Amino acid sequence: MKTLLTSLLASLCGLTVMAQQKPHYTQYILNQYIVNPAITGIENYTDIKLSHRHQWTGIQDAPVTTYFTIHTPIGKSDERTTPTSFSPSGENPRGQAYWESYTAAEPHHGVGLQIINDRTGPLNNFGAYITYAYHIGLSARTSLAAGFGAGINNLSLNGNKLNFDVPVDPAVNSSGVINRIRPDFMAGLYLYSADYFVGLSAQQIIPLKVAFTGEEVGTVKGKTVPHLFATAGYRFLLGDDFNFIPSVMVKYIDPLPVQTDINAKLQYRDFLWVGASFRTEDGFAGMAGINISNTLNIGYAYDYTISGLNNFARGTHEILIGVMLGNSYGDWCPKNVW
């Protein structure tokens, strides 16, 4: 019985290396900063994002993820002299002429903040990180950024949501919340130009042990493991009104199988966009969004799982709200992350 209870707690904690410990983000393509700190300060404005994701609706205590991010450049200059929001003769502000005048980034710094809360059943995973990045032009149209993030992670277990027929460790089988706070680090590289991007990042760089129980029943221990992300995408101009951006994200978490997200986004001018995504061994997703102004944009995604959970879940909903502050050039959408 003690062995059974120990195994149950370990599975509840979700801390073993057999599970992904970081949340999924269907609309990561709209905010790659959430997976790669090298994005910090990439644009000419302060970029703010607020996202809420309710996974597997219909299943009690299914994952719910909410995050807030903000990052801004320091010392970034731009040679553009006219706002892109005013297009001559009704031309697309993001048409051929816009991309022909694209130039690499001048050397500059970026700073940012990420606040993430991920709740699943009795477990709550909260993280807050400060990020820094440095951007430099490699050629006339290609730039490279390197970034780093440091912060704290608070993993808590709500004992009120655990019920046992047989008494176990009082530290777990008691009311209240047990907290485990530890440092956390991330790092990344991001290569970008007018036509493509390639990113590589790592989260939870330093593995750390976590335990919620004492020695009475055999300590239930788990550990955090590094999460590796590789992203890439290419922009195709279809006529002068549409941009088509296929992209991919590959996730590696030892010892799990490699997971791949294949995405496609079709954008009309700098106003509307639709997209689709496929995640291996998981499911499909549809996405849509609108840039309401050069300050506000909204995106929505719906995930449909193909796993056995489909018999119980009613899909996953994710909403993303973006705010661009100090957007002096009037861009309705990002210049460097599309």
C-alpha positions as a Markdown table, in Angstrom:
| # | Residue | x | y | z |
|---|---|---|---|---|
| 1 | Met | 0.0 | 0.0 | 0.0 |
| 2 | Lys | 2.8 | 2.4 | 0.8 |
| 3 | Thr | 4.4 | 1.7 | -2.6 |
| 4 | Leu | 1.0 | 2.4 | -4.3 |
| 5 | Leu | 0.5 | 5.7 | -2.4 |
| 6 | Thr | 4.0 | 6.8 | -3.3 |
| 7 | Ser | 3.5 | 6.1 | -6.9 |
| 8 | Leu | 0.2 | 7.9 | -6.9 |
| 9 | Leu | 1.7 | 11.0 | -5.4 |
| 10 | Ala | 4.6 | 10.9 | -7.9 |
| 11 | Ser | 2.1 | 10.8 | -10.8 |
| 12 | Leu | 0.0 | 13.6 | -9.2 |
| 13 | Cys | 3.1 | 15.8 | -8.9 |
| 14 | Gly | 3.9 | 15.4 | -12.5 |
| 15 | Leu | 7.5 | 16.0 | -11.7 |
| 16 | Thr | 9.1 | 12.8 | -13.1 |
| 17 | Val | 11.0 | 13.0 | -16.3 |
| 18 | Met | 8.3 | 11.1 | -18.0 |
| 19 | Ala | 6.1 | 14.2 | -18.3 |
| 20 | Gln | 6.4 | 17.6 | -20.0 |
| 21 | Gln | 6.6 | 20.1 | -17.2 |
| 22 | Lys | 6.2 | 23.3 | -19.1 |
| 23 | Pro | 2.8 | 24.3 | -20.6 |
| 24 | His | 1.7 | 24.0 | -24.2 |
| 25 | Tyr | 1.1 | 27.2 | -26.2 |
| 26 | Thr | -0.8 | 26.9 | -29.4 |
| 27 | Gln | -0.3 | 30.5 | -30.4 |
| 28 | Tyr | 3.4 | 30.6 | -29.5 |
| 29 | Ile | 4.0 | 31.9 | -33.1 |
| 30 | Leu | 2.4 | 35.2 | -32.0 |
| 31 | Asn | 4.6 | 35.4 | -28.9 |
| 32 | Gln | 7.8 | 33.4 | -29.3 |
| 33 | Tyr | 9.2 | 35.4 | -26.4 |
| 34 | Ile | 7.3 | 32.9 | -24.1 |
| 35 | Val | 9.7 | 30.1 | -25.2 |
| 36 | Asn | 12.8 | 32.1 | -26.2 |
| 37 | Pro | 14.3 | 34.9 | -24.1 |
| 38 | Ala | 16.4 | 36.0 | -27.1 |
| 39 | Ile | 13.3 | 37.7 | -28.5 |
| 40 | Thr | 13.5 | 40.3 | -25.7 |
| 41 | Gly | 13.4 | 43.8 | -27.1 |
| 42 | Ile | 13.3 | 42.7 | -30.8 |
| 43 | Glu | 10.8 | 45.4 | -31.9 |
| 44 | Asn | 10.7 | 49.2 | -31.7 |
| 45 | Tyr | 8.0 | 49.3 | -29.1 |
| 46 | Thr | 7.1 | 47.8 | -25.7 |
| 47 | Asp | 5.4 | 44.5 | -26.4 |
| 48 | Ile | 2.8 | 43.3 | -23.9 |
| 49 | Lys | 1.0 | 40.0 | -24.1 |
| 50 | Leu | -1.7 | 38.4 | -21.9 |
| 51 | Ser | -2.9 | 34.9 | -22.6 |
| 52 | His | -5.3 | 32.4 | -21.0 |
| 53 | Arg | -5.5 | 28.8 | -22.0 |
| 54 | His | -8.1 | 26.3 | -20.8 |
| 55 | Gln | -7.0 | 22.8 | -21.8 |
| 56 | Trp | -9.4 | 19.8 | -22.2 |
| 57 | Thr | -12.6 | 21.6 | -21.2 |
| 58 | Gly | -15.1 | 19.2 | -19.7 |
| 59 | Ile | -12.5 | 17.4 | -17.6 |
| 60 | Gln | -12.4 | 18.4 | -14.0 |
| 61 | Asp | -9.1 | 20.0 | -12.8 |
| 62 | Ala | -7.7 | 20.0 | -16.4 |
| 63 | Pro | -4.7 | 22.3 | -17.0 |
| 64 | Val | -5.3 | 26.0 | -17.0 |
| 65 | Thr | -2.5 | 28.3 | -18.0 |
| 66 | Thr | -2.3 | 32.1 | -17.8 |
| 67 | Tyr | 0.6 | 34.3 | -18.6 |
| 68 | Phe | 1.7 | 37.9 | -18.8 |
| 69 | Thr | 4.8 | 39.1 | -20.7 |
| 70 | Ile | 6.3 | 42.4 | -21.3 |
| 71 | His | 9.6 | 43.3 | -23.1 |
| 72 | Thr | 11.1 | 46.4 | -24.6 |
| 73 | Pro | 14.2 | 47.5 | -26.4 |
| 74 | Ile | 17.0 | 49.7 | -25.0 |
| 75 | Gly | 18.9 | 51.9 | -27.4 |
| 76 | Lys | 17.2 | 50.5 | -30.5 |
| 77 | Ser | 17.2 | 52.8 | -33.6 |
| 78 | Asp | 15.3 | 52.5 | -36.9 |
| 79 | Glu | 16.0 | 54.2 | -40.1 |
| 80 | Arg | 12.4 | 54.4 | -41.2 |
| 81 | Thr | 11.2 | 57.9 | -41.6 |
| 82 | Thr | 7.5 | 57.4 | -42.2 |
| 83 | Pro | 4.9 | 55.4 | -40.4 |
| 84 | Thr | 4.0 | 52.1 | -42.1 |
| 85 | Ser | 0.4 | 52.5 | -41.1 |
| 86 | Phe | -0.1 | 55.0 | -43.9 |
| 87 | Ser | 0.1 | 53.2 | -47.3 |
| 88 | Pro | 0.3 | 55.2 | -50.5 |
| 89 | Ser | -2.4 | 54.7 | -53.1 |
| 90 | Gly | -4.1 | 52.0 | -51.0 |
| 91 | Glu | -1.1 | 49.7 | -51.2 |
| 92 | Asn | -0.6 | 46.9 | -48.6 |
| 93 | Pro | 1.6 | 48.3 | -45.7 |
| 94 | Arg | 3.2 | 44.8 | -45.6 |
| 95 | Gly | 3.5 | 44.4 | -49.3 |
| 96 | Gln | 6.6 | 44.0 | -51.5 |
| 97 | Ala | 7.8 | 47.5 | -51.0 |
| 98 | Tyr | 7.9 | 47.1 | -47.2 |
| 99 | Trp | 10.1 | 44.0 | -47.3 |
| 100 | Glu | 12.4 | 45.4 | -49.9 |
| 101 | Ser | 13.3 | 48.2 | -47.5 |
| 102 | Tyr | 13.9 | 45.9 | -44.5 |
| 103 | Thr | 17.2 | 46.3 | -42.8 |
| 104 | Ala | 19.0 | 44.4 | -40.1 |
| 105 | Ala | 18.8 | 45.5 | -36.5 |
| 106 | Glu | 21.3 | 48.0 | -35.1 |
| 107 | Pro | 23.1 | 46.7 | -32.0 |
| 108 | His | 20.8 | 47.2 | -29.0 |
| 109 | His | 19.7 | 45.6 | -25.7 |
| 110 | Gly | 16.4 | 44.4 | -24.5 |
| 111 | Val | 14.8 | 43.7 | -21.1 |
| 112 | Gly | 11.6 | 41.9 | -20.2 |
| 113 | Leu | 9.5 | 40.1 | -17.7 |
| 114 | Gln | 7.5 | 36.9 | -17.8 |
| 115 | Ile | 4.9 | 35.8 | -15.3 |
| 116 | Ile | 3.3 | 32.4 | -15.8 |
| 117 | Asn | 0.8 | 30.4 | -13.8 |
| 118 | Asp | -0.1 | 26.8 | -14.7 |
| 119 | Arg | -2.6 | 24.9 | -12.6 |
| 120 | Thr | -3.5 | 21.2 | -12.9 |
| 121 | Gly | -5.6 | 19.6 | -10.2 |
| 122 | Pro | -3.9 | 20.0 | -6.8 |
| 123 | Leu | -0.7 | 21.2 | -8.4 |
| 124 | Asn | 0.0 | 24.9 | -9.2 |
| 125 | Asn | 3.2 | 25.9 | -11.0 |
| 126 | Phe | 4.1 | 29.7 | -10.8 |
| 127 | Gly | 7.1 | 31.3 | -12.4 |
| 128 | Ala | 8.4 | 34.9 | -12.7 |
| 129 | Tyr | 11.5 | 35.7 | -14.8 |
| 130 | Ile | 13.5 | 38.7 | -15.8 |
| 131 | Thr | 15.0 | 38.4 | -19.3 |
| 132 | Tyr | 17.8 | 40.2 | -21.2 |
| 133 | Ala | 18.9 | 40.0 | -24.8 |
| 134 | Tyr | 21.4 | 41.6 | -27.1 |
| 135 | His | 20.7 | 42.1 | -30.8 |
| 136 | Ile | 23.3 | 42.7 | -33.6 |
| 137 | Gly | 23.2 | 42.8 | -37.4 |
| 138 | Leu | 25.2 | 40.1 | -39.2 |
| 139 | Ser | 24.5 | 41.4 | -42.7 |
| 140 | Ala | 22.4 | 44.0 | -44.5 |
| 141 | Arg | 19.2 | 42.0 | -43.8 |
| 142 | Thr | 20.0 | 39.4 | -41.1 |
| 143 | Ser | 20.3 | 39.8 | -37.3 |
| 144 | Leu | 21.2 | 37.6 | -34.4 |
| 145 | Ala | 20.0 | 37.8 | -30.8 |
| 146 | Ala | 21.2 | 36.0 | -27.7 |
| 147 | Gly | 19.1 | 36.1 | -24.5 |
| 148 | Phe | 19.0 | 34.8 | -21.0 |
| 149 | Gly | 16.4 | 34.6 | -18.3 |
| 150 | Ala | 16.5 | 34.1 | -14.5 |
| 151 | Gly | 13.8 | 33.9 | -11.9 |
| 152 | Ile | 12.0 | 31.8 | -9.4 |
| 153 | Asn | 9.6 | 28.9 | -9.7 |
| 154 | Asn | 7.0 | 28.1 | -7.0 |
| 155 | Leu | 5.5 | 24.6 | -7.2 |
| 156 | Ser | 2.7 | 24.1 | -4.8 |
| 157 | Leu | 0.5 | 21.2 | -3.8 |
| 158 | Asn | -3.0 | 21.8 | -2.4 |
| 159 | Gly | -3.6 | 19.2 | 0.3 |
| 160 | Asn | -7.3 | 20.1 | 0.4 |
| 161 | Lys | -7.7 | 18.4 | -3.0 |
| 162 | Leu | -6.1 | 15.1 | -2.0 |
| 163 | Asn | -8.2 | 12.4 | -0.4 |
| 164 | Phe | -6.7 | 9.1 | 1.0 |
| 165 | Asp | -8.5 | 6.1 | 2.5 |
| 166 | Val | -5.3 | 5.1 | 4.3 |
| 167 | Pro | -3.3 | 7.8 | 6.3 |
| 168 | Val | -0.1 | 8.9 | 4.7 |
| 169 | Asp | 2.6 | 11.5 | 5.4 |
| 170 | Pro | 1.0 | 14.3 | 7.4 |
| 171 | Ala | 2.9 | 16.8 | 5.2 |
| 172 | Val | 0.7 | 15.8 | 2.3 |
| 173 | Asn | -2.4 | 14.4 | 4.0 |
| 174 | Ser | -3.2 | 17.8 | 5.6 |
| 175 | Ser | -5.1 | 20.9 | 4.7 |
| 176 | Gly | -3.4 | 23.9 | 3.3 |
| 177 | Val | -0.8 | 24.4 | 0.5 |
| 178 | Ile | 2.7 | 23.1 | 0.5 |
| 179 | Asn | 5.1 | 25.3 | -1.5 |
| 180 | Arg | 8.5 | 24.4 | -3.0 |
| 181 | Ile | 10.4 | 27.5 | -4.3 |
| 182 | Arg | 13.5 | 27.2 | -6.4 |
| 183 | Pro | 15.6 | 29.3 | -8.9 |
| 184 | Asp | 15.0 | 28.8 | -12.6 |
| 185 | Phe | 17.0 | 29.7 | -15.7 |
| 186 | Met | 16.5 | 29.9 | -19.4 |
| 187 | Ala | 18.6 | 30.9 | -22.5 |
| 188 | Gly | 18.2 | 31.2 | -26.2 |
| 189 | Leu | 19.5 | 32.3 | -29.6 |
| 190 | Tyr | 17.4 | 33.8 | -32.4 |
| 191 | Leu | 18.5 | 34.4 | -36.1 |
| 192 | Tyr | 16.1 | 36.5 | -38.1 |
| 193 | Ser | 15.7 | 38.5 | -41.3 |
| 194 | Ala | 13.0 | 39.7 | -43.7 |
| 195 | Asp | 12.2 | 36.3 | -44.9 |
| 196 | Tyr | 13.0 | 33.7 | -42.2 |
| 197 | Phe | 13.7 | 33.0 | -38.5 |
| 198 | Val | 15.5 | 30.3 | -36.7 |
| 199 | Gly | 15.4 | 29.9 | -32.9 |
| 200 | Leu | 17.0 | 27.6 | -30.3 |
| 201 | Ser | 16.2 | 27.9 | -26.6 |
| 202 | Ala | 16.3 | 25.9 | -23.4 |
| 203 | Gln | 14.1 | 26.2 | -20.2 |
| 204 | Gln | 14.7 | 24.7 | -16.8 |
| 205 | Ile | 18.4 | 24.6 | -17.7 |
| 206 | Ile | 19.5 | 23.3 | -14.2 |
| 207 | Pro | 17.7 | 20.2 | -13.1 |
| 208 | Leu | 16.5 | 20.4 | -9.5 |
| 209 | Lys | 14.9 | 17.8 | -7.2 |
| 210 | Val | 11.5 | 18.4 | -5.7 |
| 211 | Ala | 9.8 | 16.5 | -2.9 |
| 212 | Phe | 6.5 | 16.9 | -1.0 |
| 213 | Thr | 6.6 | 14.1 | 1.6 |
| 214 | Gly | 8.8 | 13.0 | 4.4 |
| 215 | Glu | 10.5 | 9.7 | 5.2 |
| 216 | Glu | 7.5 | 8.1 | 6.8 |
| 217 | Val | 6.2 | 6.5 | 3.6 |
| 218 | Gly | 9.3 | 6.7 | 1.5 |
| 219 | Thr | 10.1 | 10.2 | 0.1 |
| 220 | Val | 8.2 | 11.0 | -3.1 |
| 221 | Lys | 10.7 | 12.8 | -5.2 |
| 222 | Gly | 10.7 | 14.2 | -8.7 |
| 223 | Lys | 13.0 | 16.6 | -10.5 |
| 224 | Thr | 12.7 | 19.3 | -13.1 |
| 225 | Val | 14.4 | 18.5 | -16.4 |
| 226 | Pro | 15.6 | 20.8 | -19.3 |
| 227 | His | 13.2 | 21.5 | -22.1 |
| 228 | Leu | 14.7 | 22.3 | -25.5 |
| 229 | Phe | 12.9 | 24.2 | -28.2 |
| 230 | Ala | 13.9 | 24.7 | -31.9 |
| 231 | Thr | 11.8 | 26.9 | -34.1 |
| 232 | Ala | 12.0 | 28.0 | -37.7 |
| 233 | Gly | 9.7 | 29.7 | -40.2 |
| 234 | Tyr | 9.7 | 31.3 | -43.7 |
| 235 | Arg | 7.6 | 34.1 | -45.1 |
| 236 | Phe | 6.2 | 33.9 | -48.6 |
| 237 | Leu | 4.6 | 36.9 | -50.2 |
| 238 | Leu | 1.4 | 35.8 | -52.2 |
| 239 | Gly | 0.6 | 38.6 | -54.5 |
| 240 | Asp | 0.8 | 41.9 | -52.7 |
| 241 | Asp | -2.0 | 41.4 | -50.1 |
| 242 | Phe | -1.2 | 38.1 | -48.5 |
| 243 | Asn | 1.8 | 36.8 | -46.4 |
| 244 | Phe | 2.0 | 33.0 | -45.9 |
| 245 | Ile | 4.2 | 31.8 | -43.1 |
| 246 | Pro | 4.8 | 28.1 | -42.5 |
| 247 | Ser | 6.7 | 27.3 | -39.4 |
| 248 | Val | 7.7 | 24.5 | -37.1 |
| 249 | Met | 8.6 | 24.0 | -33.4 |
| 250 | Val | 10.4 | 20.9 | -32.2 |
| 251 | Lys | 10.4 | 20.1 | -28.5 |
| 252 | Tyr | 12.8 | 17.7 | -26.8 |
| 253 | Ile | 12.4 | 16.6 | -23.2 |
| 254 | Asp | 14.5 | 13.6 | -22.2 |
| 255 | Pro | 13.4 | 10.8 | -22.2 |
| 256 | Leu | 10.1 | 11.6 | -24.0 |
| 257 | Pro | 9.8 | 11.2 | -27.8 |
| 258 | Val | 10.5 | 14.4 | -29.7 |
| 259 | Gln | 7.3 | 16.4 | -30.3 |
| 260 | Thr | 6.7 | 18.6 | -33.3 |
| 261 | Asp | 4.3 | 21.4 | -34.0 |
| 262 | Ile | 3.7 | 22.2 | -37.6 |
| 263 | Asn | 2.0 | 25.5 | -38.2 |
| 264 | Ala | 0.8 | 27.6 | -41.1 |
| 265 | Lys | -0.4 | 31.3 | -40.9 |
| 266 | Leu | -2.0 | 33.3 | -43.7 |
| 267 | Gln | -2.2 | 37.0 | -43.1 |
| 268 | Tyr | -4.2 | 39.5 | -45.1 |
| 269 | Arg | -2.4 | 42.8 | -45.3 |
| 270 | Asp | -1.6 | 43.8 | -41.7 |
| 271 | Phe | -5.2 | 43.3 | -40.6 |
| 272 | Leu | -6.5 | 39.7 | -40.4 |
| 273 | Trp | -5.0 | 36.3 | -40.2 |
| 274 | Val | -6.0 | 32.7 | -40.0 |
| 275 | Gly | -3.9 | 29.6 | -39.2 |
| 276 | Ala | -3.7 | 25.9 | -38.5 |
| 277 | Ser | -1.5 | 23.7 | -36.4 |
| 278 | Phe | -0.7 | 20.0 | -36.0 |
| 279 | Arg | 1.0 | 18.6 | -32.9 |
| 280 | Thr | 2.3 | 15.1 | -33.2 |
| 281 | Glu | 0.7 | 12.5 | -30.9 |
| 282 | Asp | -1.7 | 15.2 | -29.7 |
| 283 | Gly | -4.1 | 16.9 | -32.2 |
| 284 | Phe | -5.0 | 19.7 | -34.5 |
| 285 | Ala | -5.7 | 23.4 | -33.9 |
| 286 | Gly | -7.3 | 26.3 | -35.7 |
| 287 | Met | -6.4 | 29.9 | -35.1 |
| 288 | Ala | -7.6 | 33.3 | -36.1 |
| 289 | Gly | -6.8 | 36.9 | -35.2 |
| 290 | Ile | -7.3 | 40.6 | -35.9 |
| 291 | Asn | -5.0 | 43.6 | -35.5 |
| 292 | Ile | -7.6 | 46.1 | -34.3 |
| 293 | Ser | -5.1 | 49.0 | -34.4 |
| 294 | Asn | -1.4 | 49.8 | -34.1 |
| 295 | Thr | -1.9 | 49.3 | -30.4 |
| 296 | Leu | -4.2 | 46.3 | -29.9 |
| 297 | Asn | -4.4 | 42.8 | -31.4 |
| 298 | Ile | -6.3 | 39.7 | -30.4 |
| 299 | Gly | -5.8 | 36.0 | -31.3 |
| 300 | Tyr | -7.9 | 32.9 | -30.6 |
| 301 | Ala | -7.1 | 29.2 | -30.9 |
| 302 | Tyr | -9.1 | 26.0 | -30.6 |
| 303 | Asp | -7.4 | 22.6 | -30.1 |
| 304 | Tyr | -8.9 | 19.3 | -30.9 |
| 305 | Thr | -7.1 | 16.3 | -29.4 |
| 306 | Ile | -6.8 | 13.0 | -31.2 |
| 307 | Ser | -5.7 | 11.1 | -28.1 |
| 308 | Gly | -7.9 | 9.0 | -25.8 |
| 309 | Leu | -8.8 | 12.2 | -23.9 |
| 310 | Asn | -11.1 | 13.1 | -26.9 |
| 311 | Asn | -13.7 | 10.8 | -25.4 |
| 312 | Phe | -14.0 | 13.1 | -22.4 |
| 313 | Ala | -12.7 | 16.5 | -23.3 |
| 314 | Arg | -14.5 | 19.2 | -25.3 |
| 315 | Gly | -11.4 | 20.8 | -26.9 |
| 316 | Thr | -9.0 | 23.4 | -25.7 |
| 317 | His | -9.5 | 27.2 | -25.8 |
| 318 | Glu | -6.7 | 29.8 | -25.9 |
| 319 | Ile | -7.0 | 33.6 | -26.2 |
| 320 | Leu | -4.2 | 36.0 | -26.6 |
| 321 | Ile | -4.4 | 39.8 | -26.2 |
| 322 | Gly | -1.5 | 42.0 | -27.4 |
| 323 | Val | -0.7 | 45.6 | -26.7 |
| 324 | Met | 2.0 | 47.6 | -28.4 |
| 325 | Leu | 3.1 | 50.7 | -26.4 |
| 326 | Gly | 5.3 | 53.5 | -27.8 |
| 327 | Asn | 4.7 | 52.2 | -31.4 |
| 328 | Ser | 6.0 | 55.4 | -33.0 |
| 329 | Tyr | 6.2 | 53.9 | -36.5 |
| 330 | Gly | 2.5 | 52.9 | -36.5 |
| 331 | Asp | 3.1 | 49.2 | -37.2 |
| 332 | Trp | -0.1 | 47.2 | -37.0 |
| 333 | Cys | 1.9 | 43.9 | -36.6 |
| 334 | Pro | 5.5 | 43.0 | -35.7 |
| 335 | Lys | 8.3 | 43.6 | -38.1 |
| 336 | Asn | 10.6 | 40.7 | -36.9 |
| 337 | Val | 8.3 | 38.1 | -35.4 |
| 338 | Trp | 5.3 | 37.4 | -37.6 |
